[in-house]
Amino acid sequence: QVYRFVTQLANGRSGDYEGIVPEDGNFQWTIPGFPMGTMKYTVKIRDGKYFETGEIVSDSGDSKQFFEMTLEKSSD
């Protein structure tokens, strides 16, 4: 099953990317075509928190994390 993930930045740039839900149940979306490889983001939603990491995956399969974000809904 394939999903779409749409991004929108404050500067007006946007993108429409393919997403999947692998067996671990987390959502993954990728941005291909960078000179250093593919950007892969993984989203986990647990206990009311949204946790996302981003990594660069090279053509040889090596990866390096460059991004991490945790969001929690406020009751305010």
Backbone as XML, in Angstrom:
<?xml version="1.0"?>
<chain id="A" units="angstrom">
  <residue number="1" name="GLN">
    <atom name="N" x="0.841" y="-1.175" z="0.000"/>
    <atom name="CA" x="0.000" y="0.000" z="0.000"/>
    <atom name="C" x="0.886" y="1.237" z="0.000"/>
  </residue>
  <residue number="2" name="VAL">
    <atom name="N" x="0.531" y="2.223" z="-0.796"/>
    <atom name="CA" x="1.323" y="3.435" z="-0.934"/>
    <atom name="C" x="0.520" y="4.626" z="-0.444"/>
  </residue>
  <residue number="3" name="TYR">
    <atom name="N" x="1.194" y="5.524" z="0.263"/>
    <atom name="CA" x="0.579" y="6.742" z="0.775"/>
    <atom name="C" x="1.291" y="7.948" z="0.170"/>
  </residue>
  <residue number="4" name="ARG">
    <atom name="N" x="0.677" y="9.106" z="0.255"/>
    <atom name="CA" x="1.284" y="10.358" z="-0.192"/>
    <atom name="C" x="1.532" y="11.219" z="1.035"/>
  </residue>
  <residue number="5" name="PHE">
    <atom name="N" x="2.671" y="11.903" z="1.065"/>
    <atom name="CA" x="3.011" y="12.824" z="2.154"/>
    <atom name="C" x="3.294" y="14.168" z="1.506"/>
  </residue>
  <residue number="6" name="VAL">
    <atom name="N" x="2.503" y="15.168" z="1.841"/>
    <atom name="CA" x="2.634" y="16.495" z="1.244"/>
    <atom name="C" x="3.279" y="17.431" z="2.256"/>
  </residue>
  <residue number="7" name="THR">
    <atom name="N" x="4.349" y="18.116" z="1.815"/>
    <atom name="CA" x="5.045" y="19.067" z="2.673"/>
    <atom name="C" x="4.766" y="20.486" z="2.201"/>
  </residue>
  <residue number="8" name="GLN">
    <atom name="N" x="4.778" y="21.420" z="3.144"/>
    <atom name="CA" x="4.559" y="22.834" z="2.841"/>
    <atom name="C" x="5.451" y="23.651" z="3.764"/>
  </residue>
  <residue number="9" name="LEU">
    <atom name="N" x="6.352" y="24.446" z="3.185"/>
    <atom name="CA" x="7.251" y="25.280" z="3.978"/>
    <atom name="C" x="6.745" y="26.720" z="4.025"/>
  </residue>
  <residue number="10" name="ALA">
    <atom name="N" x="7.175" y="27.468" z="5.014"/>
    <atom name="CA" x="6.758" y="28.862" z="5.181"/>
    <atom name="C" x="7.177" y="29.734" z="3.989"/>
  </residue>
  <residue number="11" name="ASN">
    <atom name="N" x="8.249" y="29.339" z="3.293"/>
    <atom name="CA" x="8.712" y="30.135" z="2.156"/>
    <atom name="C" x="7.946" y="29.828" z="0.871"/>
  </residue>
  <residue number="12" name="GLY">
    <atom name="N" x="6.928" y="28.972" z="0.950"/>
    <atom name="CA" x="6.101" y="28.660" z="-0.208"/>
    <atom name="C" x="6.488" y="27.388" z="-0.935"/>
  </residue>
  <residue number="13" name="ARG">
    <atom name="N" x="7.646" y="26.829" z="-0.638"/>
    <atom name="CA" x="8.053" y="25.585" z="-1.288"/>
    <atom name="C" x="7.209" y="24.427" z="-0.764"/>
  </residue>
  <residue number="14" name="SER">
    <atom name="N" x="6.931" y="23.488" z="-1.640"/>
    <atom name="CA" x="6.137" y="22.335" z="-1.232"/>
    <atom name="C" x="6.619" y="21.101" z="-1.978"/>
  </residue>
  <residue number="15" name="GLY">
    <atom name="N" x="6.152" y="19.955" z="-1.555"/>
    <atom name="CA" x="6.501" y="18.713" z="-2.207"/>
    <atom name="C" x="5.437" y="17.662" z="-1.959"/>
  </residue>
  <residue number="16" name="ASP">
    <atom name="N" x="5.411" y="16.669" z="-2.821"/>
    <atom name="CA" x="4.458" y="15.563" z="-2.733"/>
    <atom name="C" x="5.272" y="14.281" z="-2.873"/>
  </residue>
  <residue number="17" name="TYR">
    <atom name="N" x="5.351" y="13.479" z="-1.799"/>
    <atom name="CA" x="6.266" y="12.356" z="-1.751"/>
    <atom name="C" x="5.530" y="11.060" z="-1.428"/>
  </residue>
  <residue number="18" name="GLU">
    <atom name="N" x="6.153" y="9.952" z="-1.820"/>
    <atom name="CA" x="5.591" y="8.640" z="-1.547"/>
    <atom name="C" x="5.914" y="8.213" z="-0.124"/>
  </residue>
  <residue number="19" name="GLY">
    <atom name="N" x="4.949" y="7.593" z="0.537"/>
    <atom name="CA" x="5.147" y="7.081" z="1.882"/>
    <atom name="C" x="4.688" y="5.640" z="1.980"/>
  </residue>
  <residue number="20" name="ILE">
    <atom name="N" x="5.260" y="4.922" z="2.935"/>
    <atom name="CA" x="4.881" y="3.532" z="3.184"/>
    <atom name="C" x="4.754" y="3.305" z="4.686"/>
  </residue>
  <residue number="21" name="VAL">
    <atom name="N" x="4.066" y="2.241" z="5.053"/>
    <atom name="CA" x="4.010" y="1.789" z="6.447"/>
    <atom name="C" x="4.573" y="0.369" z="6.462"/>
  </residue>
  <residue number="22" name="PRO">
    <atom name="N" x="5.865" y="0.228" z="6.810"/>
    <atom name="CA" x="6.458" y="-1.112" z="6.858"/>
    <atom name="C" x="5.904" y="-1.926" z="8.029"/>
  </residue>
  <residue number="23" name="GLU">
    <atom name="N" x="6.388" y="-3.142" z="8.151"/>
    <atom name="CA" x="5.867" y="-4.058" z="9.172"/>
    <atom name="C" x="5.977" y="-3.529" z="10.598"/>
  </residue>
  <residue number="24" name="ASP">
    <atom name="N" x="6.939" y="-2.631" z="10.871"/>
    <atom name="CA" x="7.080" y="-2.113" z="12.242"/>
    <atom name="C" x="5.972" y="-1.125" z="12.607"/>
  </residue>
  <residue number="25" name="GLY">
    <atom name="N" x="5.128" y="-0.722" z="11.627"/>
    <atom name="CA" x="3.989" y="0.137" z="11.893"/>
    <atom name="C" x="4.288" y="1.620" z="11.886"/>
  </residue>
  <residue number="26" name="ASN">
    <atom name="N" x="5.543" y="2.006" z="11.691"/>
    <atom name="CA" x="5.899" y="3.421" z="11.606"/>
    <atom name="C" x="5.734" y="3.898" z="10.166"/>
  </residue>
  <residue number="27" name="PHE">
    <atom name="N" x="5.504" y="5.184" z="9.985"/>
    <atom name="CA" x="5.330" y="5.754" z="8.650"/>
    <atom name="C" x="6.678" y="6.244" z="8.131"/>
  </residue>
  <residue number="28" name="GLN">
    <atom name="N" x="7.016" y="5.917" z="6.886"/>
    <atom name="CA" x="8.261" y="6.384" z="6.281"/>
    <atom name="C" x="7.955" y="7.089" z="4.969"/>
  </residue>
  <residue number="29" name="TRP">
    <atom name="N" x="8.643" y="8.217" z="4.752"/>
    <atom name="CA" x="8.538" y="8.909" z="3.468"/>
    <atom name="C" x="9.923" y="9.328" z="3.032"/>
  </residue>
  <residue number="30" name="THR">
    <atom name="N" x="10.136" y="9.398" z="1.721"/>
    <atom name="CA" x="11.469" y="9.644" z="1.198"/>
    <atom name="C" x="11.468" y="10.756" z="0.156"/>
  </residue>
  <residue number="31" name="ILE">
    <atom name="N" x="12.628" y="11.407" z="0.046"/>
    <atom name="CA" x="12.884" y="12.396" z="-0.995"/>
    <atom name="C" x="14.111" y="11.905" z="-1.759"/>
  </residue>
  <residue number="32" name="PRO">
    <atom name="N" x="13.914" y="11.342" z="-2.943"/>
    <atom name="CA" x="15.046" y="10.832" z="-3.722"/>
    <atom name="C" x="15.745" y="11.942" z="-4.494"/>
  </residue>
  <residue number="33" name="GLY">
    <atom name="N" x="16.908" y="11.601" z="-5.054"/>
    <atom name="CA" x="17.537" y="12.477" z="-6.021"/>
    <atom name="C" x="18.550" y="13.472" z="-5.505"/>
  </residue>
  <residue number="34" name="PHE">
    <atom name="N" x="18.993" y="13.345" z="-4.264"/>
    <atom name="CA" x="20.040" y="14.230" z="-3.761"/>
    <atom name="C" x="21.396" y="13.666" z="-4.166"/>
  </residue>
  <residue number="35" name="PRO">
    <atom name="N" x="22.385" y="14.520" z="-4.414"/>
    <atom name="CA" x="23.706" y="14.019" z="-4.809"/>
    <atom name="C" x="24.298" y="13.042" z="-3.789"/>
  </residue>
  <residue number="36" name="MET">
    <atom name="N" x="23.998" y="13.229" z="-2.500"/>
    <atom name="CA" x="24.568" y="12.358" z="-1.478"/>
    <atom name="C" x="23.691" y="11.153" z="-1.170"/>
  </residue>
  <residue number="37" name="GLY">
    <atom name="N" x="22.517" y="11.045" z="-1.808"/>
    <atom name="CA" x="21.642" y="9.889" z="-1.594"/>
    <atom name="C" x="20.188" y="10.292" z="-1.465"/>
  </residue>
  <residue number="38" name="THR">
    <atom name="N" x="19.433" y="9.470" z="-0.765"/>
    <atom name="CA" x="17.999" y="9.680" z="-0.546"/>
    <atom name="C" x="17.762" y="10.137" z="0.883"/>
  </residue>
  <residue number="39" name="MET">
    <atom name="N" x="16.911" y="11.145" z="1.056"/>
    <atom name="CA" x="16.518" y="11.561" z="2.400"/>
    <atom name="C" x="15.344" y="10.683" z="2.820"/>
  </residue>
  <residue number="40" name="LYS">
    <atom name="N" x="15.470" y="10.015" z="3.973"/>
    <atom name="CA" x="14.416" y="9.138" z="4.478"/>
    <atom name="C" x="13.972" y="9.638" z="5.844"/>
  </residue>
  <residue number="41" name="TYR">
    <atom name="N" x="12.672" y="9.847" z="5.989"/>
    <atom name="CA" x="12.089" y="10.289" z="7.252"/>
    <atom name="C" x="11.231" y="9.167" z="7.817"/>
  </residue>
  <residue number="42" name="THR">
    <atom name="N" x="11.300" y="8.981" z="9.139"/>
    <atom name="CA" x="10.495" y="7.972" z="9.821"/>
    <atom name="C" x="9.680" y="8.659" z="10.911"/>
  </residue>
  <residue number="43" name="VAL">
    <atom name="N" x="8.375" y="8.407" z="10.906"/>
    <atom name="CA" x="7.449" y="9.010" z="11.869"/>
    <atom name="C" x="6.907" y="7.918" z="12.781"/>
  </residue>
  <residue number="44" name="LYS">
    <atom name="N" x="7.007" y="8.173" z="14.097"/>
    <atom name="CA" x="6.427" y="7.285" z="15.103"/>
    <atom name="C" x="5.465" y="8.120" z="15.936"/>
  </residue>
  <residue number="45" name="ILE">
    <atom name="N" x="4.289" y="7.581" z="16.196"/>
    <atom name="CA" x="3.327" y="8.250" z="17.073"/>
    <atom name="C" x="3.056" y="7.301" z="18.232"/>
  </residue>
  <residue number="46" name="ARG">
    <atom name="N" x="3.482" y="7.720" z="19.424"/>
    <atom name="CA" x="3.359" y="6.884" z="20.618"/>
    <atom name="C" x="2.979" y="7.753" z="21.808"/>
  </residue>
  <residue number="47" name="ASP">
    <atom name="N" x="2.041" y="7.276" z="22.587"/>
    <atom name="CA" x="1.652" y="7.940" z="23.839"/>
    <atom name="C" x="1.367" y="9.427" z="23.638"/>
  </residue>
  <residue number="48" name="GLY">
    <atom name="N" x="0.696" y="9.769" z="22.545"/>
    <atom name="CA" x="0.324" y="11.158" z="22.288"/>
    <atom name="C" x="1.457" y="12.032" z="21.790"/>
  </residue>
  <residue number="49" name="LYS">
    <atom name="N" x="2.604" y="11.452" z="21.460"/>
    <atom name="CA" x="3.742" y="12.221" z="20.959"/>
    <atom name="C" x="4.040" y="11.834" z="19.510"/>
  </residue>
  <residue number="50" name="TYR">
    <atom name="N" x="4.419" y="12.838" z="18.731"/>
    <atom name="CA" x="4.826" y="12.665" z="17.342"/>
    <atom name="C" x="6.344" y="12.758" z="17.315"/>
  </residue>
  <residue number="51" name="PHE">
    <atom name="N" x="7.001" y="11.704" z="16.891"/>
    <atom name="CA" x="8.459" y="11.644" z="16.877"/>
    <atom name="C" x="8.908" y="11.356" z="15.452"/>
  </residue>
  <residue number="52" name="GLU">
    <atom name="N" x="9.768" y="12.224" z="14.890"/>
    <atom name="CA" x="10.227" y="12.056" z="13.521"/>
    <atom name="C" x="11.742" y="12.190" z="13.444"/>
  </residue>
  <residue number="53" name="THR">
    <atom name="N" x="12.364" y="11.302" z="12.693"/>
    <atom name="CA" x="13.797" y="11.387" z="12.424"/>
    <atom name="C" x="14.008" y="11.466" z="10.920"/>
  </residue>
  <residue number="54" name="GLY">
    <atom name="N" x="15.121" y="12.081" z="10.536"/>
    <atom name="CA" x="15.504" y="12.148" z="9.130"/>
    <atom name="C" x="16.930" y="11.671" z="8.978"/>
  </residue>
  <residue number="55" name="GLU">
    <atom name="N" x="17.168" y="10.933" z="7.909"/>
    <atom name="CA" x="18.516" y="10.457" z="7.647"/>
    <atom name="C" x="18.797" y="10.498" z="6.146"/>
  </residue>
  <residue number="56" name="ILE">
    <atom name="N" x="20.074" y="10.601" z="5.811"/>
    <atom name="CA" x="20.524" y="10.504" z="4.430"/>
    <atom name="C" x="20.993" y="9.070" z="4.224"/>
  </residue>
  <residue number="57" name="VAL">
    <atom name="N" x="20.465" y="8.410" z="3.206"/>
    <atom name="CA" x="20.868" y="7.049" z="2.879"/>
    <atom name="C" x="21.595" y="7.092" z="1.543"/>
  </residue>
  <residue number="58" name="SER">
    <atom name="N" x="22.867" y="6.697" z="1.549"/>
    <atom name="CA" x="23.675" y="6.725" z="0.321"/>
    <atom name="C" x="23.293" y="5.554" z="-0.585"/>
  </residue>
  <residue number="59" name="ASP">
    <atom name="N" x="23.756" y="5.607" z="-1.809"/>
    <atom name="CA" x="23.495" y="4.532" z="-2.759"/>
    <atom name="C" x="24.081" y="3.205" z="-2.290"/>
  </residue>
  <residue number="60" name="SER">
    <atom name="N" x="25.131" y="3.268" z="-1.465"/>
    <atom name="CA" x="25.741" y="2.037" z="-0.946"/>
    <atom name="C" x="25.000" y="1.500" z="0.288"/>
  </residue>
  <residue number="61" name="GLY">
    <atom name="N" x="23.994" y="2.261" z="0.789"/>
    <atom name="CA" x="23.204" y="1.809" z="1.930"/>
    <atom name="C" x="23.619" y="2.394" z="3.260"/>
  </residue>
  <residue number="62" name="ASP">
    <atom name="N" x="24.727" y="3.152" z="3.299"/>
    <atom name="CA" x="25.144" y="3.803" z="4.544"/>
    <atom name="C" x="24.150" y="4.917" z="4.874"/>
  </residue>
  <residue number="63" name="SER">
    <atom name="N" x="23.900" y="5.137" z="6.157"/>
    <atom name="CA" x="22.961" y="6.196" z="6.545"/>
    <atom name="C" x="23.538" y="7.046" z="7.669"/>
  </residue>
  <residue number="64" name="LYS">
    <atom name="N" x="23.093" y="8.285" z="7.705"/>
    <atom name="CA" x="23.507" y="9.221" z="8.753"/>
    <atom name="C" x="22.301" y="10.081" z="9.131"/>
  </residue>
  <residue number="65" name="GLN">
    <atom name="N" x="21.947" y="10.055" z="10.414"/>
    <atom name="CA" x="20.827" y="10.862" z="10.884"/>
    <atom name="C" x="21.223" y="12.331" z="10.929"/>
  </residue>
  <residue number="66" name="PHE">
    <atom name="N" x="20.330" y="13.215" z="10.466"/>
    <atom name="CA" x="20.593" y="14.654" z="10.484"/>
    <atom name="C" x="19.463" y="15.442" z="11.129"/>
  </residue>
  <residue number="67" name="PHE">
    <atom name="N" x="18.379" y="14.785" z="11.497"/>
    <atom name="CA" x="17.197" y="15.497" z="11.974"/>
    <atom name="C" x="16.470" y="14.653" z="13.005"/>
  </residue>
  <residue number="68" name="GLU">
    <atom name="N" x="15.952" y="15.316" z="14.054"/>
    <atom name="CA" x="15.121" y="14.653" z="15.049"/>
    <atom name="C" x="14.153" y="15.666" z="15.630"/>
  </residue>
  <residue number="69" name="MET">
    <atom name="N" x="12.891" y="15.287" z="15.743"/>
    <atom name="CA" x="11.868" y="16.200" z="16.252"/>
    <atom name="C" x="10.856" y="15.403" z="17.075"/>
  </residue>
  <residue number="70" name="THR">
    <atom name="N" x="10.495" y="15.936" z="18.239"/>
    <atom name="CA" x="9.435" y="15.365" z="19.054"/>
    <atom name="C" x="8.414" y="16.459" z="19.335"/>
  </residue>
  <residue number="71" name="LEU">
    <atom name="N" x="7.152" y="16.168" z="19.028"/>
    <atom name="CA" x="6.064" y="17.114" z="19.278"/>
    <atom name="C" x="5.058" y="16.478" z="20.218"/>
  </residue>
  <residue number="72" name="GLU">
    <atom name="N" x="4.523" y="17.291" z="21.107"/>
    <atom name="CA" x="3.503" y="16.814" z="22.039"/>
    <atom name="C" x="2.380" y="17.831" z="22.041"/>
  </residue>
  <residue number="73" name="LYS">
    <atom name="N" x="1.157" y="17.356" z="21.891"/>
    <atom name="CA" x="0.007" y="18.243" z="21.872"/>
    <atom name="C" x="-0.186" y="18.869" z="23.252"/>
  </residue>
  <residue number="74" name="SER">
    <atom name="N" x="-0.340" y="20.174" z="23.249"/>
    <atom name="CA" x="-0.549" y="20.918" z="24.478"/>
    <atom name="C" x="-2.044" y="20.999" z="24.783"/>
  </residue>
  <residue number="75" name="SER">
    <atom name="N" x="-2.397" y="21.008" z="26.043"/>
    <atom name="CA" x="-3.810" y="21.128" z="26.417"/>
    <atom name="C" x="-4.221" y="22.605" z="26.536"/>
  </residue>
  <residue number="76" name="ASP">
    <atom name="N" x="-3.289" y="23.530" z="26.293"/>
    <atom name="CA" x="-3.609" y="24.960" z="26.384"/>
    <atom name="C" x="-4.405" y="25.444" z="25.208"/>
  </residue>
</chain>
